[in-house]
Amino acid sequence: MQGIGIDAVDIERFRTALERTPQLRNRLFTSDELQSVSAKSDPTSSLAARFAVREATMKALGVGLGAFDLHDVSVTKLTSGQPTLRLEGRAKQLADARGITSWQVSISHTDSVAIAVVAAE
C-alpha cells in the first residue's frame, strides 16, 4: 500500500455550488463523466461522489489541491458497475514517480453525503 485517501462531500452544498456556477461542471468533470450521469433525473449525488474521488486521490498521493488538474483524475465503471480510477497528465506522473501501479476505489452516498475511499497500491 502506497497511500489511502478518504473524502466526504455534502450533497446540498455541492448542488448549490453547481447551481451558482454552472460552468463548474465542465471545470471539474470530464465529458465522459458528465455523459455517464446525464440520464439521471438528478445527477448531483453522483457528481459529488466523483468529486470526492478526486479529493481522496490527492490524499492518497500525499498532495494538495492544485497538484494536478482535476480532469487528470476521472471515474469510469467496469461492466459490473465497479468504479475504477483513470489518471492522466500530472496525476499520472505523480503516481508513476511514487511507484503506484494500481488503485482501488469505493464510492457511496446517502441523501445528504457522498463519500469516496481511494487506495494506491
Biotite code that builds the C-alpha atoms (Angstrom):
import biotite.structure as struc

atoms = struc.array([
    struc.Atom([0.000, 0.000, 0.000], chain_id="A", res_id=1, res_name="MET", atom_name="CA", element="C"),
    struc.Atom([1.407, 3.358, -1.042], chain_id="A", res_id=2, res_name="GLN", atom_name="CA", element="C"),
    struc.Atom([-1.373, 5.593, 0.232], chain_id="A", res_id=3, res_name="GLY", atom_name="CA", element="C"),
    struc.Atom([-5.008, 5.878, 1.157], chain_id="A", res_id=4, res_name="ILE", atom_name="CA", element="C"),
    struc.Atom([-7.396, 8.799, 0.960], chain_id="A", res_id=5, res_name="GLY", atom_name="CA", element="C"),
    struc.Atom([-10.955, 9.451, 2.009], chain_id="A", res_id=6, res_name="ILE", atom_name="CA", element="C"),
    struc.Atom([-13.241, 12.382, 1.343], chain_id="A", res_id=7, res_name="ASP", atom_name="CA", element="C"),
    struc.Atom([-16.849, 13.303, 2.046], chain_id="A", res_id=8, res_name="ALA", atom_name="CA", element="C"),
    struc.Atom([-18.926, 15.896, 0.205], chain_id="A", res_id=9, res_name="VAL", atom_name="CA", element="C"),
    struc.Atom([-22.132, 17.492, 1.459], chain_id="A", res_id=10, res_name="ASP", atom_name="CA", element="C"),
    struc.Atom([-24.511, 16.952, -1.462], chain_id="A", res_id=11, res_name="ILE", atom_name="CA", element="C"),
    struc.Atom([-26.717, 20.023, -0.909], chain_id="A", res_id=12, res_name="GLU", atom_name="CA", element="C"),
    struc.Atom([-23.707, 22.296, -0.577], chain_id="A", res_id=13, res_name="ARG", atom_name="CA", element="C"),
    struc.Atom([-22.296, 20.773, -3.782], chain_id="A", res_id=14, res_name="PHE", atom_name="CA", element="C"),
    struc.Atom([-25.679, 21.283, -5.516], chain_id="A", res_id=15, res_name="ARG", atom_name="CA", element="C"),
    struc.Atom([-25.636, 24.942, -4.504], chain_id="A", res_id=16, res_name="THR", atom_name="CA", element="C"),
    struc.Atom([-22.132, 25.380, -5.923], chain_id="A", res_id=17, res_name="ALA", atom_name="CA", element="C"),
    struc.Atom([-23.170, 23.776, -9.226], chain_id="A", res_id=18, res_name="LEU", atom_name="CA", element="C"),
    struc.Atom([-26.290, 25.961, -9.458], chain_id="A", res_id=19, res_name="GLU", atom_name="CA", element="C"),
    struc.Atom([-24.396, 29.133, -8.566], chain_id="A", res_id=20, res_name="ARG", atom_name="CA", element="C"),
    struc.Atom([-21.590, 28.414, -11.053], chain_id="A", res_id=21, res_name="THR", atom_name="CA", element="C"),
    struc.Atom([-22.929, 26.350, -13.987], chain_id="A", res_id=22, res_name="PRO", atom_name="CA", element="C"),
    struc.Atom([-19.531, 26.170, -15.730], chain_id="A", res_id=23, res_name="GLN", atom_name="CA", element="C"),
    struc.Atom([-18.187, 24.345, -12.658], chain_id="A", res_id=24, res_name="LEU", atom_name="CA", element="C"),
    struc.Atom([-19.424, 21.019, -14.069], chain_id="A", res_id=25, res_name="ARG", atom_name="CA", element="C"),
    struc.Atom([-17.093, 21.331, -17.054], chain_id="A", res_id=26, res_name="ASN", atom_name="CA", element="C"),
    struc.Atom([-14.203, 22.553, -14.917], chain_id="A", res_id=27, res_name="ARG", atom_name="CA", element="C"),
    struc.Atom([-14.474, 19.596, -12.521], chain_id="A", res_id=28, res_name="LEU", atom_name="CA", element="C"),
    struc.Atom([-15.582, 16.658, -14.669], chain_id="A", res_id=29, res_name="PHE", atom_name="CA", element="C"),
    struc.Atom([-14.608, 15.051, -17.941], chain_id="A", res_id=30, res_name="THR", atom_name="CA", element="C"),
    struc.Atom([-17.115, 14.872, -20.772], chain_id="A", res_id=31, res_name="SER", atom_name="CA", element="C"),
    struc.Atom([-17.251, 11.078, -20.299], chain_id="A", res_id=32, res_name="ASP", atom_name="CA", element="C"),
    struc.Atom([-18.199, 11.505, -16.639], chain_id="A", res_id=33, res_name="GLU", atom_name="CA", element="C"),
    struc.Atom([-20.869, 14.063, -17.449], chain_id="A", res_id=34, res_name="LEU", atom_name="CA", element="C"),
    struc.Atom([-22.247, 11.763, -20.141], chain_id="A", res_id=35, res_name="GLN", atom_name="CA", element="C"),
    struc.Atom([-22.318, 8.800, -17.745], chain_id="A", res_id=36, res_name="SER", atom_name="CA", element="C"),
    struc.Atom([-24.675, 10.625, -15.357], chain_id="A", res_id=37, res_name="VAL", atom_name="CA", element="C"),
    struc.Atom([-26.725, 12.537, -17.944], chain_id="A", res_id=38, res_name="SER", atom_name="CA", element="C"),
    struc.Atom([-29.655, 10.074, -17.896], chain_id="A", res_id=39, res_name="ALA", atom_name="CA", element="C"),
    struc.Atom([-30.202, 10.550, -14.152], chain_id="A", res_id=40, res_name="LYS", atom_name="CA", element="C"),
    struc.Atom([-33.033, 12.855, -13.152], chain_id="A", res_id=41, res_name="SER", atom_name="CA", element="C"),
    struc.Atom([-30.704, 14.333, -10.505], chain_id="A", res_id=42, res_name="ASP", atom_name="CA", element="C"),
    struc.Atom([-27.011, 13.590, -11.068], chain_id="A", res_id=43, res_name="PRO", atom_name="CA", element="C"),
    struc.Atom([-25.822, 15.750, -8.147], chain_id="A", res_id=44, res_name="THR", atom_name="CA", element="C"),
    struc.Atom([-25.073, 12.880, -5.747], chain_id="A", res_id=45, res_name="SER", atom_name="CA", element="C"),
    struc.Atom([-23.109, 11.016, -8.449], chain_id="A", res_id=46, res_name="SER", atom_name="CA", element="C"),
    struc.Atom([-21.128, 14.136, -9.317], chain_id="A", res_id=47, res_name="LEU", atom_name="CA", element="C"),
    struc.Atom([-20.461, 14.849, -5.641], chain_id="A", res_id=48, res_name="ALA", atom_name="CA", element="C"),
    struc.Atom([-19.124, 11.306, -5.263], chain_id="A", res_id=49, res_name="ALA", atom_name="CA", element="C"),
    struc.Atom([-16.845, 11.763, -8.272], chain_id="A", res_id=50, res_name="ARG", atom_name="CA", element="C"),
    struc.Atom([-15.566, 14.998, -6.775], chain_id="A", res_id=51, res_name="PHE", atom_name="CA", element="C"),
    struc.Atom([-14.881, 13.137, -3.521], chain_id="A", res_id=52, res_name="ALA", atom_name="CA", element="C"),
    struc.Atom([-12.830, 10.633, -5.539], chain_id="A", res_id=53, res_name="VAL", atom_name="CA", element="C"),
    struc.Atom([-10.604, 13.456, -6.804], chain_id="A", res_id=54, res_name="ARG", atom_name="CA", element="C"),
    struc.Atom([-10.031, 14.753, -3.286], chain_id="A", res_id=55, res_name="GLU", atom_name="CA", element="C"),
    struc.Atom([-9.392, 11.237, -1.941], chain_id="A", res_id=56, res_name="ALA", atom_name="CA", element="C"),
    struc.Atom([-6.910, 10.634, -4.774], chain_id="A", res_id=57, res_name="THR", atom_name="CA", element="C"),
    struc.Atom([-4.977, 13.757, -3.787], chain_id="A", res_id=58, res_name="MET", atom_name="CA", element="C"),
    struc.Atom([-4.800, 12.469, -0.236], chain_id="A", res_id=59, res_name="LYS", atom_name="CA", element="C"),
    struc.Atom([-3.686, 9.005, -1.379], chain_id="A", res_id=60, res_name="ALA", atom_name="CA", element="C"),
    struc.Atom([-0.923, 10.669, -3.409], chain_id="A", res_id=61, res_name="LEU", atom_name="CA", element="C"),
    struc.Atom([0.055, 12.884, -0.467], chain_id="A", res_id=62, res_name="GLY", atom_name="CA", element="C"),
    struc.Atom([-0.561, 16.121, -2.375], chain_id="A", res_id=63, res_name="VAL", atom_name="CA", element="C"),
    struc.Atom([-2.934, 19.035, -2.007], chain_id="A", res_id=64, res_name="GLY", atom_name="CA", element="C"),
    struc.Atom([-5.333, 20.921, -4.206], chain_id="A", res_id=65, res_name="LEU", atom_name="CA", element="C"),
    struc.Atom([-3.593, 22.296, -7.274], chain_id="A", res_id=66, res_name="GLY", atom_name="CA", element="C"),
    struc.Atom([-1.022, 19.495, -7.566], chain_id="A", res_id=67, res_name="ALA", atom_name="CA", element="C"),
    struc.Atom([-2.791, 18.333, -10.725], chain_id="A", res_id=68, res_name="PHE", atom_name="CA", element="C"),
    struc.Atom([-5.645, 19.374, -12.963], chain_id="A", res_id=69, res_name="ASP", atom_name="CA", element="C"),
    struc.Atom([-8.982, 17.997, -11.777], chain_id="A", res_id=70, res_name="LEU", atom_name="CA", element="C"),
    struc.Atom([-9.538, 16.488, -15.231], chain_id="A", res_id=71, res_name="HIS", atom_name="CA", element="C"),
    struc.Atom([-6.394, 14.395, -14.672], chain_id="A", res_id=72, res_name="ASP", atom_name="CA", element="C"),
    struc.Atom([-8.463, 12.086, -12.439], chain_id="A", res_id=73, res_name="VAL", atom_name="CA", element="C"),
    struc.Atom([-11.733, 10.581, -13.577], chain_id="A", res_id=74, res_name="SER", atom_name="CA", element="C"),
    struc.Atom([-14.064, 7.783, -12.601], chain_id="A", res_id=75, res_name="VAL", atom_name="CA", element="C"),
    struc.Atom([-15.125, 5.096, -15.025], chain_id="A", res_id=76, res_name="THR", atom_name="CA", element="C"),
    struc.Atom([-17.082, 1.928, -14.363], chain_id="A", res_id=77, res_name="LYS", atom_name="CA", element="C"),
    struc.Atom([-16.481, -1.664, -15.298], chain_id="A", res_id=78, res_name="LEU", atom_name="CA", element="C"),
    struc.Atom([-19.380, -3.572, -16.859], chain_id="A", res_id=79, res_name="THR", atom_name="CA", element="C"),
    struc.Atom([-20.032, -4.950, -13.364], chain_id="A", res_id=80, res_name="SER", atom_name="CA", element="C"),
    struc.Atom([-20.637, -1.388, -12.139], chain_id="A", res_id=81, res_name="GLY", atom_name="CA", element="C"),
    struc.Atom([-17.436, -1.311, -10.084], chain_id="A", res_id=82, res_name="GLN", atom_name="CA", element="C"),
    struc.Atom([-15.866, 2.158, -10.157], chain_id="A", res_id=83, res_name="PRO", atom_name="CA", element="C"),
    struc.Atom([-12.324, 2.454, -11.449], chain_id="A", res_id=84, res_name="THR", atom_name="CA", element="C"),
    struc.Atom([-9.871, 5.311, -11.469], chain_id="A", res_id=85, res_name="LEU", atom_name="CA", element="C"),
    struc.Atom([-8.273, 6.758, -14.589], chain_id="A", res_id=86, res_name="ARG", atom_name="CA", element="C"),
    struc.Atom([-5.255, 9.033, -14.211], chain_id="A", res_id=87, res_name="LEU", atom_name="CA", element="C"),
    struc.Atom([-3.696, 11.222, -16.874], chain_id="A", res_id=88, res_name="GLU", atom_name="CA", element="C"),
    struc.Atom([-1.294, 14.145, -17.050], chain_id="A", res_id=89, res_name="GLY", atom_name="CA", element="C"),
    struc.Atom([0.300, 15.395, -13.840], chain_id="A", res_id=90, res_name="ARG", atom_name="CA", element="C"),
    struc.Atom([-1.708, 12.990, -11.631], chain_id="A", res_id=91, res_name="ALA", atom_name="CA", element="C"),
    struc.Atom([-0.327, 10.028, -13.565], chain_id="A", res_id=92, res_name="LYS", atom_name="CA", element="C"),
    struc.Atom([3.200, 11.462, -13.358], chain_id="A", res_id=93, res_name="GLN", atom_name="CA", element="C"),
    struc.Atom([2.880, 11.805, -9.581], chain_id="A", res_id=94, res_name="LEU", atom_name="CA", element="C"),
    struc.Atom([1.579, 8.230, -9.279], chain_id="A", res_id=95, res_name="ALA", atom_name="CA", element="C"),
    struc.Atom([4.332, 6.861, -11.518], chain_id="A", res_id=96, res_name="ASP", atom_name="CA", element="C"),
    struc.Atom([7.002, 8.701, -9.511], chain_id="A", res_id=97, res_name="ALA", atom_name="CA", element="C"),
    struc.Atom([5.694, 7.041, -6.338], chain_id="A", res_id=98, res_name="ARG", atom_name="CA", element="C"),
    struc.Atom([5.616, 3.585, -7.938], chain_id="A", res_id=99, res_name="GLY", atom_name="CA", element="C"),
    struc.Atom([1.826, 3.317, -7.822], chain_id="A", res_id=100, res_name="ILE", atom_name="CA", element="C"),
    struc.Atom([0.625, 0.726, -10.314], chain_id="A", res_id=101, res_name="THR", atom_name="CA", element="C"),
    struc.Atom([-2.973, 0.089, -9.274], chain_id="A", res_id=102, res_name="SER", atom_name="CA", element="C"),
    struc.Atom([-5.862, 1.754, -7.497], chain_id="A", res_id=103, res_name="TRP", atom_name="CA", element="C"),
    struc.Atom([-8.868, 0.634, -5.504], chain_id="A", res_id=104, res_name="GLN", atom_name="CA", element="C"),
    struc.Atom([-11.910, 2.918, -5.356], chain_id="A", res_id=105, res_name="VAL", atom_name="CA", element="C"),
    struc.Atom([-15.062, 2.749, -3.260], chain_id="A", res_id=106, res_name="SER", atom_name="CA", element="C"),
    struc.Atom([-17.878, 5.278, -3.611], chain_id="A", res_id=107, res_name="ILE", atom_name="CA", element="C"),
    struc.Atom([-21.109, 5.611, -1.663], chain_id="A", res_id=108, res_name="SER", atom_name="CA", element="C"),
    struc.Atom([-23.700, 8.218, -0.821], chain_id="A", res_id=109, res_name="HIS", atom_name="CA", element="C"),
    struc.Atom([-26.731, 8.851, 1.316], chain_id="A", res_id=110, res_name="THR", atom_name="CA", element="C"),
    struc.Atom([-29.319, 11.549, 0.667], chain_id="A", res_id=111, res_name="ASP", atom_name="CA", element="C"),
    struc.Atom([-27.001, 14.107, 2.232], chain_id="A", res_id=112, res_name="SER", atom_name="CA", element="C"),
    struc.Atom([-23.359, 12.933, 1.916], chain_id="A", res_id=113, res_name="VAL", atom_name="CA", element="C"),
    struc.Atom([-21.208, 11.428, -0.825], chain_id="A", res_id=114, res_name="ALA", atom_name="CA", element="C"),
    struc.Atom([-18.058, 9.620, 0.239], chain_id="A", res_id=115, res_name="ILE", atom_name="CA", element="C"),
    struc.Atom([-15.083, 8.082, -1.541], chain_id="A", res_id=116, res_name="ALA", atom_name="CA", element="C"),
    struc.Atom([-12.142, 5.968, -0.419], chain_id="A", res_id=117, res_name="VAL", atom_name="CA", element="C"),
    struc.Atom([-9.141, 5.587, -2.705], chain_id="A", res_id=118, res_name="VAL", atom_name="CA", element="C"),
    struc.Atom([-6.236, 3.221, -2.073], chain_id="A", res_id=119, res_name="ALA", atom_name="CA", element="C"),
    struc.Atom([-2.990, 3.485, -4.023], chain_id="A", res_id=120, res_name="ALA", atom_name="CA", element="C"),
    struc.Atom([-1.019, 0.269, -4.466], chain_id="A", res_id=121, res_name="GLU", atom_name="CA", element="C"),
])
